[in-house]
């Protein structure tokens, strides 16, 4: 027994140390604005009639949906829910109209991607405050931030305050890429003069939108900040569970690639919709895969590699009903991120499109949509020089 005792003591101490480390790790994991609101700041919504702008990504650290949490609070009255593109459950493919919904046990769910993109005043009637809580992807043309601005406008028109529950920019809060949008190309896929990859959290962006007066009417805004988020963090460093923000962004790597390869949507080249690898497979029936890979390797792009690939887009309900080159075999490249810290998705997207255009000038086409995505008229002519946006953005930083 006397020989076992030291081992027992060591085991107890070692076990306590592991438990302590696990607890410290949890304590330093990111707490979203929703977590902070519920755990520390409930007094600001007590006795309020609330309109909640959200979707399936609006969950706390344990995965519990925000609307369920709010509905269980005795002194909070959740009166209405407003859902962005892709619907309340995030299961509607890009561009598909979403109708308002009424379901047993839930407030009315108004669609902000259907008959109207901007809430109407009657939707806000009887409310005391609007809460916005949606996980974004950090790319200018992802429409959730357009919905944010339109909701803020209606809130101001209705003389209602808005609370933004902050969440991480999954692409980090440091790296900025792409041209600042020329307001002449303003659309629902680009409402603000910001770069494609803008390096702000949704809370920081909301404050910027208000202070720079990028919307027509300015509301009273409160941002509930996260805890333990740092600017250099990618989403996989936050300790939060990834929830696909839309059907074709299944994981963080796709979100990273999307911020550059979404430009392909403005061309007659498939961006991989209609496959299990959107924004990873890029191709057409008329591309020579080996030739394209050879020319792309000569670009010496960092953090990324290319492999020849063939794929056949098909209709996938809820993800891609009518993809480019439906049921036709396509040839192109498999875009593989080898180092996300070095990878520059916008630069990669530009070089990919330029290369395809050069190799296949007779077949390649782009349309006006690419100007809305790119944001300026000097199409695909861009370098990485600082245009002053980062200095302006720093005024709105909430985190180190």
N, C-alpha and C positions, 0 to 999 in steps of 0.2 A: 504493500500500500504506500510506503514512504517513497517508493520510486515513481509511483503513478501521480502522487500529489503535485510535483512540479509541473508535470505535463498538463494536469487538470487546470492548474492556476494559469499557465501560459495560454491554454486553449480559451479560458474565460476572458483573459486580457485581450487576446488576439481577436476573439469574437466581438468584444466590446469595441475594439478599434475599428473593425470592419463596419460595425453598425454606426459608429460615430462618423466614419468617412462617408457612408451612404447618406446619413442625415445631412452632413455638411454639403454634400453634392446636391442633394435635393433643395437645400436652402438657397443655393446659389444658382439654381436653374431659373429660367426666365418665368416671371409671372406676368401674364398679359394684363391689359387694361381691365378686362372682365374680371379676372381674379382679384385685382386690386380694388375694383369697385365693390365686389361682393364682400371681400374680407375686411376692407378698411374704410370705405367711403359710402356706405349705404345711405347715410343721412341725406345725401344730395338728391336722392330719388324717393325718399319716404313721402307718402301721401300724394304722389304724382300719378297722373294718367299718362301713360307712356306709349309712344310710337317707336317701334324697334325696326331698324333697317339692318337686315341680316340674311344669312343663308346657313347652309349646313356646316360652314367653317366656324360659326360663332359658338365655340364650346370653351369650357374652362379646362384647367390642367387635367382633370380626371376624365374629360370627354363628355361632360354633361352639357346639353344645349342651353344657351343663354335664356331662351324663352321659357324653358321648363323651370329654370332657377327663378326667374322673375315671377312666374305664375304661382309659385309656391310661397312667395313672400306675402304675408298678410296685409302689409301696409303699402303695397305697390299694386297699381292697376294697369296691367298690360292690355291696351285697348286695340292696337293694330300692329300688323307686321308688314314690312315692305321688302320685297325680294328683287335682286338685280338680275342681270342676264344669267342664263343657265338655271333660273328658278330657285325656289326656296330649298329644294333638296339637292341642287347642283347636278341634276341628272338630265338636263335638256341641252342638246348640242348647240354649237355656235350659230347665232343668227335666227334661231327658232323662236317664234313669238310665244310668250307665256301668258296665260290668262290669270285673272284673279281667282283665288280659291277660297272656299268656305269648307271647313272641316270640323267635325264634332270635337269639342274640347279645346279648340284653338280660336284665337281672335281671327278676324278676316285677314287674309293674306293678299295684299295688293301687289300686282306685278309692275315693276318699273322697267320692264322690257317687253312691252306688248303694245297696247293701245296708246300708252304714254310712257315716255322715259323719265319725265319729271312729275313728281307728285302734284296733284291738283289741290287747291286750297280746301276743298270739301273733305279730302282724305285726312287732313290734319285737324279737322274740326273737333273740338272737345278735348284736345290733347294739351298737356302741360309742358312736355319736353320730348325731344327726339333723341334716340340713342342710335349711333352707328357702330356696328361691330361686325366687320367682315375681314377675313384674311386676304390680303392682296398678294400679287406676285412681283411687284416692283418694276413693271414695264409700263411705259406711258400709254400704250395702246390697249392695255387690259382694262375693260370698261367699268370695273367696280369704282375706280376713282372718278370717272365721269359721273356716275350715279351719286357719288359723294357730293360733288359740286352742285348738282341739280337739287339734291335734297336740302343742302344748306341754303340755296336760294329760296326755296319754298318755305323753309323754316323762318327765314328772315321776313319774308312777305307776310307770314302768319304771326309774326312777333313771338316766335317760340325759340327758346334756347336749344342748342344741340350739344350733345355729349358724344365725343369720339373716344371709343375704347381702343387704345393703341395696341397694335400687334407688330411683330417683327417684319422688316423688309427681308424676305427670304434670300435675297441676292447679296446681302450685307449693306451697310450704310456708308460705305466709303467709295466704292467703284462707281464711276459715272462714265457712260458711253452714249454716243450718238448725238446728232445735232439737236439743238433746242428748237422746238416746234415754232415755225412761222405761223402766226395767228391767222394768216390767210388760208391755211390748211386746217383750220379748226373743224373738228367733227366729233362724233361720239367716241371715236377711237383715238382722240387726241384733243383735249379741251384746253390745256394749259401750256404756256411756253416753258416747257421742261424738256430735258433730254430723254431719249428712249429709256435708258437705264438711269434713273434719277437719284438713287441713293438716299432716299428718305423713308421714314416710316409713314404710315397713313396719317398718324397724328401730326407729325411734323409738316407733312404736305398740306393738311387741312389748315394749319396755322398760316402757312405760306400763302395758300389760296386766299384766305381772308385778308391778311395784311397787305398783299400785293393787289388786292381788289380784282381778282381774275374772274369773279362772278358778279352778276348785276346787282344783287342785294346782299348785304353783309349781316350775318346773324351773330348773336352772342354765342361764343363757342368755348367749351371746356374740354380739354384733352386729359383723360385719365392715363397717366404714363405707366409704362411697364416697369417692372423691377428686374434688375440683373441683366438687362440686355445691353450689349456693347456693339459699337458700330462695325467692328470687324467680323461679327458673327454671320455665318451662313445659317440657314434654318436648322441644319442637322447638328448644330452646336448649341441649340437653345434648350434641349431636353423636352421640347414640345413634340407632340405626335403630328406627323404630316397628314393632313386631310386634303385630297385632291381638290383644289379650288374650282375646277371645272372638269368636264369629262376627258379632255385631251391634255391635261396637266397632271398625270398620275403620280409624279414624284418630283423631288427637288431638281434632279438633273434635267428633267424636261423643262422645268420652269427656267433654269439657267439658259438652256439652248433656245427656248421660246423667245427670249428677249432680243435675239438676233435673227433667228431663222423664221420668225413670224413674217419677216419681210418677203419671204417666198410666196406668201398668200397673195401678194400683188402681181404675181406672174402666172404663166401657164405651166409652171413646174409644180409637181405634187410635193407638199410639205409632210407627207406621211399620214395625213388623215385617212381614215378607212383602214388603218392597220393597228396593230398593238404597239406601234412605235412612232407616234406622231412627233414631228420635229426632230426625229432621229434618222428617219429614212427620207431622203430627198431624191426625186428622180422623175423621169418621163419615159414613154416608150421609145423616144428617139435619141436618148443619151447613150454614149458608149462609156460604161462604168469604169473600165480600166484607164481609158484616156482621161476622164475627168479626175480620177484619183491621182494620176501622174502629174497633171497640171496643178492640182491643189497642193500637192506635196512641195512643189517648187515655190509656193508662197511662204513656206517656213512659219506657219501660224503656230503660236505657242499654246500648250495645254490641250491640244486637240489632234486627233488622227482621223484618217478616212480609210474606209474599206469598201471595195466594190460590193454592190448589193442588187438584188432584184426583188421586187415585191408586187403584189396585186391588190390595189385598194378595193374594198368592198363596202357595201352599205352596212353600217353598224348602228342600230337604233339607239338613240340617246347620246351617240357620240359623233357620228358622221353619216347622215342619211344619203347624201349624194356627193361623195368625194370626187376630186379630179381623177380622170382616167379610171372611172369605176369599172371593175372587172377586166381591166387591161393590164398586161404585165408591164411593169416599169423597171427601168435600169438607172442606177445612180450611185449614191454614196450613203454609207452608214457613218453618221457623225458621232465620234466617240470622244467624250471628255476624258483626258488623261490627267489633268491637273486643273481643278476648278479655280485655283488661285491665280494661275497664269492665263487661263482661257478668257478670251474676249469675244463673247457671242455676237455683238454687233459687227465687229471687224470681220469675224468669220462669215456672217451672213452676207455682208457686202462683197467679200472676195469670192464667195461661192456664186452669187448671182452674176458678178462681173465675168467670172470664168466661163459659166454656162453661156452667157450672152456672146462672149468672144468665140467660143468653140462652135456654137450652133446659131449663127446670126439669122439663118433663114427660118428656123423653127421657133426660136425663143421670142416670147412676147411678154410685155407687162401692160398693166392697165392703170387707170387713174387712182385706183385704191392704193397703189404703192406710194403715191405722193402723200396720202393721208397717214400712212404708216411711217414713212421716212420723215415727213414733217417740213421739208424745205424743197425748193424747186431744183437745186443743183443735185439731181438724183444720183445717189451713190457716190458722190464726190465729197469725201469727208476725211479729215485727219483728226488726230487726238489732241489738238491744241486746246488749251483751256479758254473757253469763251466767257468766263466770268460767272458761270452759273454756280459753281461750287462755293465761291466766296459769298454769293447771295444766299445760297442754301444754308450756310453755316449760321446765319442769323436766327435760323429756326430750329437748330439742333436742340433736342431735349436730352440727348445721351452723349457720353464720351466715346 
